[in-house]
Amino acid sequence: MRKLKYPRRQFIKTVGVAAGGAVLLPGCSKRVGRWRFLTDAEADTLAAICEQIVPADEDPGAIDAGVPNFIDKQLSGPYRRFQEAYRSGLAGVDETSRAVFGKSFRSLKWEDQTSVLKALESGKAAGSTWQTQSARTFFDLMRDHTLQGFYGSPRHGGNRDYASYRMLKLDYPQIIGQNRYKRT
């Protein structure tokens, strides 16, 4: 039997260490934290906005239904074209909050958050961000995505535990190919 110059076991160890190290090096992996696209600060701001749009009462709100997860997941896929709008728009929401109230949006009281969103919706939000991006268009985008995440199918990352279907007292929609019959 011929002796290998570079034994197979040594090769596997080297490749394994290199692959494991690449995952741990900063900058080698796009995904940092628990979000696919959003930073933790952006996700907190987005969650506060979503909860303003669909607040919890006797039924779950946007956060309970996983709407921020839905938007984050979609921004990494089908909504990829909105990434820059979200990146700058969420920063703009915080910029407006700081200009008017001296705090980030997520740390404002409910009523103050509402007034910031009303300013966005009317297109009269303070801040330099809104000179290059329409505040009203960004508000409409977030509202539409929030409602899609709340009322859409749970398989897309939102409407956790069929929250909106239960609220509306709807049957869970039949998904083709899914067997919902109990076996006896």
VMD Tcl script that draws the C-alpha trace (Angstrom):
set ca {
  {0.00 0.00 0.00}
  {1.28 3.40 -1.00}
  {1.61 6.04 1.71}
  {-0.17 9.32 0.91}
  {1.80 12.56 1.11}
  {-1.17 14.28 2.69}
  {-3.31 11.79 4.60}
  {-7.05 11.95 4.10}
  {-7.76 12.41 7.83}
  {-5.40 15.38 8.01}
  {-7.09 16.92 4.96}
  {-10.56 16.54 6.50}
  {-9.39 18.09 9.78}
  {-7.82 21.05 7.96}
  {-10.90 21.70 5.82}
  {-13.17 21.38 8.87}
  {-11.14 23.88 10.88}
  {-11.00 26.32 7.95}
  {-14.76 26.12 7.34}
  {-15.53 26.52 11.04}
  {-13.17 29.47 11.33}
  {-14.70 31.21 8.31}
  {-18.09 31.14 10.00}
  {-16.69 32.70 13.16}
  {-14.70 35.49 11.51}
  {-16.49 38.85 11.50}
  {-17.55 39.96 8.06}
  {-17.49 36.45 6.62}
  {-21.13 35.83 7.42}
  {-23.86 38.25 6.35}
  {-26.23 37.17 9.09}
  {-25.50 38.67 12.47}
  {-27.90 38.27 15.36}
  {-31.39 36.90 15.12}
  {-32.50 38.85 12.04}
  {-31.90 38.06 8.38}
  {-31.67 41.65 7.10}
  {-32.51 44.06 9.91}
  {-30.19 45.10 12.70}
  {-31.50 44.71 16.25}
  {-32.11 48.48 16.52}
  {-33.97 48.56 13.19}
  {-36.04 45.54 14.21}
  {-36.99 47.22 17.51}
  {-38.08 50.36 15.66}
  {-39.99 48.32 13.08}
  {-41.70 46.27 15.82}
  {-42.88 49.46 17.55}
  {-44.24 50.78 14.24}
  {-45.98 47.50 13.43}
  {-47.58 47.42 16.87}
  {-48.87 50.96 16.31}
  {-50.47 49.82 13.04}
  {-51.99 46.61 14.47}
  {-52.05 47.00 18.26}
  {-52.79 44.18 20.65}
  {-56.07 44.34 22.55}
  {-58.14 41.29 23.43}
  {-56.56 39.77 20.32}
  {-52.87 39.52 19.42}
  {-51.21 42.49 17.75}
  {-48.52 42.69 15.12}
  {-45.68 41.68 17.43}
  {-47.53 38.63 18.76}
  {-48.37 37.63 15.19}
  {-44.69 37.79 14.16}
  {-45.07 40.66 11.68}
  {-41.51 42.01 12.18}
  {-40.23 38.49 11.39}
  {-42.40 38.42 8.25}
  {-41.04 41.75 7.00}
  {-37.44 40.80 7.81}
  {-37.84 37.46 6.04}
  {-39.41 39.07 2.98}
  {-36.68 41.75 2.83}
  {-34.20 38.90 2.38}
  {-36.26 37.44 -0.45}
  {-39.18 38.78 -2.49}
  {-39.03 42.31 -0.98}
  {-35.28 42.65 -1.57}
  {-35.98 45.72 -3.73}
  {-37.21 47.55 -0.59}
  {-34.05 46.99 1.47}
  {-32.64 50.48 0.97}
  {-36.05 52.08 1.59}
  {-36.28 50.27 4.93}
  {-32.67 50.94 5.88}
  {-32.96 54.70 5.33}
  {-36.65 54.94 6.30}
  {-36.23 53.35 9.73}
  {-33.26 55.64 10.35}
  {-35.50 58.52 9.26}
  {-38.21 57.52 11.73}
  {-35.64 57.68 14.53}
  {-34.32 60.97 13.15}
  {-37.85 62.45 13.26}
  {-38.41 61.10 16.77}
  {-35.17 62.63 18.02}
  {-35.90 65.96 16.31}
  {-39.37 66.25 17.85}
  {-39.06 64.38 21.18}
  {-35.31 63.93 21.77}
  {-35.59 60.10 21.92}
  {-35.54 57.14 19.57}
  {-38.94 56.03 18.26}
  {-38.98 52.76 20.21}
  {-38.45 54.58 23.53}
  {-41.30 57.06 23.03}
  {-44.65 56.83 24.79}
  {-47.52 55.39 22.73}
  {-49.10 58.81 22.05}
  {-45.76 60.28 20.91}
  {-45.15 57.33 18.59}
  {-48.60 57.91 17.13}
  {-47.84 61.57 16.44}
  {-44.57 60.65 14.67}
  {-46.44 58.18 12.46}
  {-49.13 60.79 11.73}
  {-46.38 63.18 10.61}
  {-44.99 60.46 8.33}
  {-48.42 59.65 6.94}
  {-49.13 63.30 6.17}
  {-45.70 63.74 4.56}
  {-44.73 66.44 7.07}
  {-42.10 64.58 9.10}
  {-39.05 66.42 10.36}
  {-35.57 65.34 9.31}
  {-33.20 65.41 6.37}
  {-34.02 61.79 5.43}
  {-37.39 62.90 4.12}
  {-35.81 65.32 1.65}
  {-34.51 62.37 -0.38}
  {-37.25 59.85 0.41}
  {-40.98 60.41 0.73}
  {-42.14 59.98 4.34}
  {-45.67 59.22 3.15}
  {-44.47 56.57 0.68}
  {-42.38 54.91 3.39}
  {-45.31 54.96 5.82}
  {-47.58 53.41 3.16}
  {-44.96 50.72 2.48}
  {-44.66 49.80 6.16}
  {-48.44 49.82 6.62}
  {-48.96 47.56 3.60}
  {-46.24 45.11 4.68}
  {-47.54 45.08 8.25}
  {-51.04 44.19 7.10}
  {-49.69 41.54 4.72}
  {-47.74 39.99 7.57}
  {-50.71 40.09 9.93}
  {-53.40 38.79 7.56}
  {-51.32 36.60 5.23}
  {-50.48 32.95 5.42}
  {-48.29 31.87 8.35}
  {-46.04 29.98 5.94}
  {-44.56 33.34 4.89}
  {-43.30 34.21 8.37}
  {-46.17 36.25 9.84}
  {-49.65 35.59 11.25}
  {-48.11 33.35 13.90}
  {-50.55 30.78 15.24}
  {-53.17 32.07 12.76}
  {-53.67 35.15 14.95}
  {-55.70 37.13 12.41}
  {-57.77 34.13 11.35}
  {-58.69 33.44 14.96}
  {-59.49 37.12 15.53}
  {-61.83 37.10 12.50}
  {-63.19 33.69 13.51}
  {-62.23 32.21 10.15}
  {-61.43 28.61 9.44}
  {-57.80 27.99 8.67}
  {-57.51 28.01 4.88}
  {-56.94 24.64 3.31}
  {-53.44 24.37 1.91}
  {-53.25 22.15 -1.14}
  {-51.17 19.09 -0.42}
  {-51.49 19.37 3.34}
  {-53.38 16.59 5.07}
  {-55.56 17.99 7.84}
  {-57.53 14.79 8.44}
  {-56.96 12.89 11.66}
  {-55.88 9.33 11.21}
  {-57.85 6.73 13.10}
}
mol new
graphics top color blue
foreach p $ca { graphics top sphere $p radius 0.5 }
foreach p [lrange $ca 0 end-1] q [lrange $ca 1 end] { graphics top cylinder $p $q radius 0.2 }
display resetview
